[in-house]
Amino acid sequence: MLRSVLTIAAAALVLAACTTTAPPPPVTPTTPPTTPTKPAPQPPTTPSPASFAALQGWNEEDHAAALQAFRETCGVAKDPATAEVCRRAKAAGPVDDARARQFLEANFRPEAVAGQGLLTAYFAPEYEARMSRSAEFSAPMRGRPADLAMLDLGAFDPSLKGKTVAGRVAGATFVPYDDRAAIEASPLDRPLAWMRPEDLFFLQIQGSGVLTLPDGRRVRAAFAAHNGKPFVGIATAMRDQGLLSDGNTSGEAIRGWLAANRGPRADAIMQLNPRYIFFQTLPDDGRQATGAANVPLPAGRAIAVDPSQHAMGGLFWIDASAPKLAGAFPTYRRAVVALDTGGAIKGQVRADLYIGTGQAAGTEAGRVRHDLRLWRLVPQPQP
């Protein structure tokens, strides 16, 4: 996500015509003309939507970085056409920006996704943690519960293939799993670590991150499971309750309020989001976070999408502008690869941009809430 270089390009063409020849004296026609005069053809005012020239910011794009991100991750694509372009990209070897642009324009065609949507962003956080509880580090990071089961609905109805629900067996019945408030009120024998409550909450929103311990050890917190409840953002509720002002509901503002009001008041706000994430701990290998496609996410070049609308490994062009939050970059225009999913990412024109790791990435990600236009970059066969 990160370390993105954002560019804005806007241009307008103005055509004018004039004549210095004086018009002849007016003549009153006695009969109507037999051949109507055809208007002079006008040049098109905008490029074709299927042209790379129609993509605002394409000329300023870092094409080599875009191709490299695709080349490193396109192996996850199951679409035969994308897989074929992936093979050609890997065979091309290192290329400069001009050759990368040439490759992209020769092998893809932009196809607009209808409508306007929303771009948000996420990151892989780094948070302090402890192996024992204290007044400050009071929130347990929980592993997957033994009674949590995922039911594949496709086994019962082929039309529901790929749909799962989370729950547990209660006697002879399969029931939904507990929400956040009930999970947090349940006893826990052996937490994976102890965290500040607001840090754990944001770790669950991001889905993974790195924990740093007092002895210098670094541990990766990786997604293990969720409780099946829908994700509910708390920013609107905090604004409506007057806890944060309109336009100041960034991630850093929310986290700051939760930290300043740690305890029952902050807990009640966080419990407005019933979704709960369980984790597993892994050795920290220093690599970027791994998304749903099970490959490391290239910072600034990966998006989470709705998997019912878009396939993993697909290449897209995002054009995001009109930021809603203070301090945000004005635009995000670049080629990105669909490599992840998210509980709040629903619909065709909806994307979550992965910014990177650490505090700076978190600050940027928390300010991204932009109007989004989206293009699929559709693979093209070679002649």
C-alpha positions as MATLAB code, in Angstrom:
seq = 'MLRSVLTIAAAALVLAACTTTAPPPPVTPTTPPTTPTKPAPQPPTTPSPASFAALQGWNEEDHAAALQAFRETCGVAKDPATAEVCRRAKAAGPVDDARARQFLEANFRPEAVAGQGLLTAYFAPEYEARMSRSAEFSAPMRGRPADLAMLDLGAFDPSLKGKTVAGRVAGATFVPYDDRAAIEASPLDRPLAWMRPEDLFFLQIQGSGVLTLPDGRRVRAAFAAHNGKPFVGIATAMRDQGLLSDGNTSGEAIRGWLAANRGPRADAIMQLNPRYIFFQTLPDDGRQATGAANVPLPAGRAIAVDPSQHAMGGLFWIDASAPKLAGAFPTYRRAVVALDTGGAIKGQVRADLYIGTGQAAGTEAGRVRHDLRLWRLVPQPQP';
ca = [
       0.000    0.000    0.000;
       2.405    2.095    0.857;
       4.865    4.221   -0.038;
       2.566    5.135   -2.859;
       3.327    7.916   -5.192;
       0.076    9.605   -6.081;
      -0.325   11.719   -9.145;
      -3.097   13.900  -10.488;
      -3.487   14.736  -14.144;
      -6.298   16.779  -15.639;
      -6.558   18.381  -19.066;
      -9.185   20.026  -21.288;
      -9.301   20.676  -25.037;
     -10.948   23.844  -26.354;
     -11.662   24.119  -30.080;
     -12.418   27.431  -31.736;
     -13.020   28.472  -35.325;
     -13.329   31.880  -36.947;
     -13.629   33.481  -40.395;
     -12.642   36.861  -41.773;
     -14.666   36.688  -44.982;
     -17.685   38.998  -44.979;
     -20.958   37.130  -45.595;
     -22.778   37.792  -48.905;
     -26.037   39.727  -48.906;
     -28.967   37.628  -47.663;
     -30.930   35.798  -50.369;
     -34.474   34.620  -49.888;
     -34.772   31.117  -51.316;
     -37.717   30.415  -53.574;
     -37.493   26.636  -53.217;
     -36.204   24.465  -50.411;
     -32.761   22.981  -50.893;
     -32.807   19.530  -52.393;
     -29.816   18.227  -50.409;
     -29.578   18.972  -46.694;
     -26.261   20.233  -45.497;
     -24.502   17.730  -43.235;
     -22.841   19.133  -40.124;
     -19.078   18.886  -40.072;
     -17.881   15.838  -38.090;
     -16.683   16.714  -34.600;
     -13.647   15.097  -33.022;
     -14.349   12.966  -29.945;
     -14.097   14.950  -26.718;
     -13.077   12.039  -24.498;
     -11.002    8.914  -25.092;
     -12.697    5.546  -25.465;
     -13.477    3.889  -22.120;
     -11.623    0.828  -23.425;
      -8.434    2.812  -23.952;
      -5.575    3.244  -21.494;
      -5.651    6.907  -22.501;
      -9.005    7.106  -20.672;
      -7.376    6.227  -17.358;
      -6.593    9.439  -15.529;
      -3.089    9.132  -14.103;
      -1.962    6.360  -16.461;
       0.806    8.466  -17.976;
       2.220    9.158  -14.503;
       1.940    5.558  -13.282;
       5.038    3.623  -12.203;
       4.450    0.944  -14.820;
       7.499   -1.109  -13.837;
       6.276   -1.331  -10.232;
       2.769   -2.256  -11.416;
       4.068   -5.045  -13.656;
       6.370   -6.316  -10.903;
       3.480   -6.559   -8.439;
       1.428   -8.486  -10.985;
       4.340  -10.761  -11.857;
       5.027  -11.619   -8.203;
       1.429  -12.513   -7.354;
      -0.399  -13.552  -10.532;
       0.338  -17.229   -9.904;
      -2.795  -17.336   -7.727;
      -5.049  -16.592  -10.725;
      -7.278  -19.463  -11.807;
      -8.635  -17.702  -14.892;
      -6.851  -19.247  -17.931;
      -6.478  -15.907  -19.736;
      -4.905  -14.243  -16.685;
      -2.686  -17.273  -16.134;
      -1.435  -17.017  -19.729;
      -0.569  -13.314  -19.345;
       1.087  -14.215  -16.046;
       3.369  -16.671  -17.856;
       4.256  -14.027  -20.441;
       4.976  -11.478  -17.698;
       7.327  -13.821  -15.872;
       9.083  -14.731  -19.097;
       9.668  -11.054  -19.909;
      12.241  -10.666  -17.140;
      13.228   -7.296  -15.649;
      12.001   -4.348  -17.704;
      12.241   -0.574  -17.489;
       9.184    1.666  -17.213;
       8.744    2.125  -20.964;
       8.845   -1.605  -21.696;
       6.593   -2.347  -18.731;
       4.028    0.115  -20.050;
       4.265   -1.438  -23.492;
       3.692   -4.907  -22.013;
       0.666   -3.813  -19.978;
      -0.956   -1.993  -22.894;
      -0.355   -4.948  -25.225;
      -1.667   -7.594  -22.853;
      -4.613   -5.910  -21.120;
      -7.651   -3.825  -22.032;
      -9.360   -1.525  -19.512;
     -13.014   -2.340  -18.867;
     -14.940    0.016  -16.610;
     -16.875   -1.467  -13.699;
     -20.199    0.369  -13.637;
     -20.962    2.798  -10.827;
     -19.099    4.676   -8.137;
     -18.027    3.058   -4.907;
     -15.673    3.398   -1.980;
     -11.951    2.934   -1.402;
     -10.657    2.348    2.111;
      -7.256    1.046    3.209;
      -5.680   -1.299    5.713;
      -2.230   -2.178    7.002;
      -0.288   -4.736    9.021;
       0.096   -3.167   12.461;
       2.899   -3.617   14.970;
       1.703   -3.566   18.575;
       3.273   -4.143   21.934;
       2.105   -7.241   23.784;
       2.770   -9.043   27.055;
       2.661  -12.666   28.090;
       0.919  -11.851   31.379;
      -1.994   -9.573   32.172;
      -1.644   -6.071   33.609;
      -3.902   -3.065   34.072;
      -2.719   -1.672   30.716;
      -2.421   -4.954   28.804;
      -5.787   -6.368   29.790;
      -7.244   -7.751   26.546;
      -6.520  -11.410   25.725;
      -5.663  -12.318   22.157;
      -7.602  -15.528   21.681;
      -6.851  -18.539   19.530;
      -9.534  -20.388   17.630;
     -12.005  -21.965   20.078;
     -12.386  -25.724   20.017;
     -16.177  -25.450   19.647;
     -16.111  -23.105   16.634;
     -17.181  -24.900   13.461;
     -17.549  -23.661    9.889;
     -20.503  -25.187    8.046;
     -20.181  -25.468    4.262;
     -23.664  -24.725    2.926;
     -22.710  -26.000   -0.516;
     -22.758  -29.534    0.870;
     -26.518  -29.140    1.385;
     -27.432  -27.013   -1.635;
     -25.193  -26.743   -4.727;
     -26.455  -23.196   -5.338;
     -24.760  -22.194   -2.074;
     -21.336  -23.493   -3.078;
     -18.603  -21.419   -1.451;
     -20.890  -20.083    1.278;
     -20.066  -20.941    4.881;
     -21.525  -20.044    8.253;
     -19.798  -20.057   11.633;
     -21.413  -21.695   14.621;
     -21.246  -24.518   17.105;
     -23.130  -27.681   17.932;
     -25.627  -27.344   20.775;
     -27.205  -30.730   21.431;
     -28.766  -31.777   18.145;
     -28.716  -28.241   16.708;
     -26.136  -26.111   14.916;
     -26.426  -22.569   16.310;
     -24.724  -19.258   15.422;
     -21.537  -18.442   17.278;
     -21.395  -15.773   19.993;
     -20.952  -12.094   19.206;
     -18.085   -9.903   20.450;
     -19.687   -9.007   23.778;
     -20.446  -12.640   24.669;
     -16.968  -13.825   23.642;
     -15.261  -11.135   25.714;
     -17.400  -12.098   28.732;
     -16.502  -15.801   28.434;
     -13.676  -17.324   30.515;
     -10.316  -18.024   28.912;
      -7.710  -20.522   30.041;
      -4.679  -19.742   27.938;
      -4.535  -16.582   25.803;
      -1.916  -16.274   23.090;
      -0.865  -12.875   24.450;
      -2.213   -9.831   26.299;
      -2.724   -6.518   24.518;
      -4.115   -3.063   25.078;
      -7.868   -3.348   24.285;
      -7.807   -0.732   21.521;
      -4.757   -2.366   19.926;
      -6.463   -5.761   19.872;
      -9.569   -4.189   18.354;
      -7.551   -2.658   15.518;
      -5.550   -5.857   15.050;
      -8.869   -7.634   14.511;
      -9.959   -5.037   11.957;
      -6.711   -5.467   10.010;
      -6.753   -9.261   10.338;
      -3.035   -9.765   11.033;
       0.008   -7.987   12.398;
       3.181   -8.267   14.431;
       3.471   -8.314   18.224;
       6.589   -6.992   19.932;
       7.465   -8.353   23.372;
       9.566   -6.685   26.108;
      12.496   -9.065   25.513;
      12.729   -7.950   21.866;
      11.000  -10.945   20.347;
       8.651  -10.362   17.420;
       5.714  -12.686   16.833;
       3.368  -12.672   13.869;
      -0.335  -12.682   14.741;
      -2.080  -14.396   11.823;
      -5.782  -14.789   11.136;
      -7.187  -18.110   12.339;
     -11.003  -17.775   12.228;
     -13.933  -15.432   12.769;
     -17.234  -15.775   14.599;
     -19.417  -15.364   11.513;
     -20.978  -12.060   12.543;
     -21.051   -9.118   10.117;
     -18.471   -6.365   10.422;
     -19.977   -3.113   11.715;
     -17.839    0.026   11.613;
     -17.920    2.194   14.735;
     -16.953    5.519   13.126;
     -20.518    6.542   12.257;
     -21.811    5.678   15.720;
     -19.009    7.650   17.362;
     -19.763   10.643   15.151;
     -23.505   10.393   15.777;
     -22.934   10.205   19.532;
     -20.755   13.304   19.413;
     -17.624   11.425   20.442;
     -15.801   12.475   17.262;
     -16.490   15.356   14.910;
     -17.562   14.853   11.317;
     -14.476   14.588    9.091;
     -12.343   13.468   12.053;
     -13.261    9.783   12.170;
      -9.917    8.464   10.924;
      -8.385    5.337   12.384;
      -5.946    7.345   14.480;
      -8.767    9.504   15.879;
     -10.840    6.442   16.779;
      -7.901    4.649   18.373;
      -6.958    7.773   20.325;
     -10.474    8.072   21.764;
     -10.591    4.382   22.699;
      -7.231    4.654   24.469;
      -8.281    7.791   26.368;
     -11.529    6.126   27.475;
     -10.172    2.648   28.155;
     -12.594    0.603   30.254;
     -16.391    0.087   30.146;
     -17.016    3.182   28.007;
     -14.598    2.141   25.262;
     -15.677   -1.502   25.553;
     -19.294   -0.522   24.870;
     -18.261    1.291   21.692;
     -16.099   -1.580   20.432;
     -18.918   -4.049   21.122;
     -21.056   -2.239   18.576;
     -19.034   -4.320   16.105;
     -20.175   -7.916   16.750;
     -17.512   -9.483   14.527;
     -14.625  -11.141   16.393;
     -11.349  -12.440   14.967;
      -9.331  -15.294   16.445;
      -5.597  -15.584   15.806;
      -2.674  -17.951   15.622;
       0.927  -17.006   16.338;
       3.745  -17.696   13.912;
       7.437  -16.790   13.748;
       7.985  -13.344   12.259;
       9.790  -13.774    8.942;
       9.948  -10.055    8.179;
       7.779  -10.404    5.073;
       4.662   -8.430    4.247;
       1.328   -9.719    5.500;
      -0.328  -12.573    3.618;
      -3.833  -12.099    2.238;
      -6.649  -14.470    1.362;
      -4.803  -15.505   -1.815;
      -2.023  -16.846    0.459;
       0.775  -14.728   -1.012;
       2.595  -11.765    0.576;
       0.794   -8.526   -0.211;
       2.860   -5.994   -2.205;
       2.554   -2.720   -0.292;
       0.494   -0.186   -2.215;
      -0.306   -2.654   -4.995;
      -2.774   -5.102   -3.418;
      -6.478   -4.724   -2.752;
      -9.099   -6.684   -0.890;
     -12.248   -7.214   -2.967;
     -15.588   -8.969   -2.749;
     -14.776  -12.539   -3.915;
     -18.322  -12.983   -5.222;
     -17.616  -10.145   -7.685;
     -13.925  -10.406   -8.551;
     -11.407  -13.235   -8.847;
      -8.153  -13.432   -6.926;
      -5.113  -12.507   -9.011;
      -6.989  -10.106  -11.278;
      -5.397   -6.793  -12.242;
      -7.373   -3.569  -11.701;
      -7.009    0.182  -12.094;
      -8.260    2.261   -9.187;
      -9.130    5.945   -9.495;
     -10.008    7.266   -6.045;
     -10.569   10.922   -5.221;
     -12.699   13.271   -3.081;
     -11.337   12.145    0.327;
     -13.784   12.306    3.221;
     -11.263   12.471    6.075;
      -8.868   15.230    7.110;
      -5.185   14.766    6.299;
      -5.742   12.220    3.517;
      -3.843   12.100    0.239;
      -6.086   13.649   -2.423;
      -6.018   10.777   -4.914;
      -5.032    7.138   -5.351;
      -4.568    6.199   -9.008;
      -2.651    3.039   -9.826;
      -2.729   -0.574  -11.004;
      -3.398   -3.083   -8.229;
      -3.882   -6.831   -7.862;
      -6.862   -8.460   -6.102;
      -5.231  -10.589   -3.391;
      -7.400  -10.348   -0.301;
     -10.949  -10.207    1.055;
     -12.583   -8.494    4.023;
     -15.781   -8.681    6.015;
     -16.718   -5.095    5.125;
     -15.715   -5.331    1.455;
     -18.952   -5.977   -0.407;
     -20.025   -5.022   -3.921;
     -18.476   -4.523   -7.340;
     -16.988   -1.059   -6.825;
     -15.524   -1.574   -3.357;
     -11.862   -2.056   -2.539;
      -9.531   -1.980    0.455;
      -5.975   -0.926   -0.415;
      -3.113   -2.564    1.491;
      -0.680    0.195    2.535;
       2.080   -1.771    4.294;
       3.432   -2.358    7.787;
       3.905   -0.162   10.825;
       2.825    3.162   12.265;
       3.233    5.319    9.151;
       1.220    2.834    7.117;
      -1.430    2.807    9.821;
      -1.704    6.591    9.846;
      -2.159    6.704    6.074;
      -4.557    3.765    5.967;
      -6.762    5.285    8.650;
      -7.354    8.386    6.521;
      -8.416    6.636    3.310;
     -12.090    6.997    2.553;
     -12.361    8.089   -1.073;
     -14.883    7.932   -3.885;
     -13.807    5.084   -6.156;
     -14.047    4.314   -9.839;
     -12.751    0.911  -10.835;
     -11.532   -0.693  -14.057;
     -10.774   -4.332  -14.680;
      -7.658   -4.782  -16.782;
      -8.883   -7.647  -18.925;
      -6.231  -10.052  -20.315;
      -5.905  -10.029  -24.078;
      -4.855  -12.939  -26.295;
      -1.744  -12.555  -28.382;
      -2.136  -12.600  -32.178;
];
